Amino acid sequence: MGESIRYCKEMCLVAPESPSEQARRVFQTFDPEDNGFIPDSLLEEVMKALDLVSEPEYYVSLMKSKLDPEGLGIVLLAPFLLEFFPDQDTGIPDSFPVYHYNGLKQSNHNERVEYVQGTALVLGFEDPMVRTDDTPVKRCLQTKWPYIELLWTTERSPSLN
């Protein structure tokens, strides 16, 4: 019986979530369609979820006008993060090597069991997507990094099955 393993040697990828990473994750729970923005009516809830000052009459109202100066009724993720977490580096590199191993002979190219090396690109929501693939391997990694793209050294993307 074989198994499928993905791994990376970058220890910073398993570090605790930074405040800005937490903010991005919370913001995205209010943006389930992954548009990169929320209606300004949800700003107070996002701020409360992050334990930010969220007094509605003055502060939230001020933040709405600051984050939506055109009055479009939306708050974009990037300005939100810049406002509340201006100097935070996530510590996650823009790219890092990844490795995949599938012990099932039939799941490997030419039925030859071997490690496959690739490069993971961690993009921001505002970056153009490379759209390298839509495989189960990528979907699995997207649970941690929603804007990840994978570039493999082989012509075929590795298989989980």
Disulfide bonds with the S-S distance in Angstrom:
none
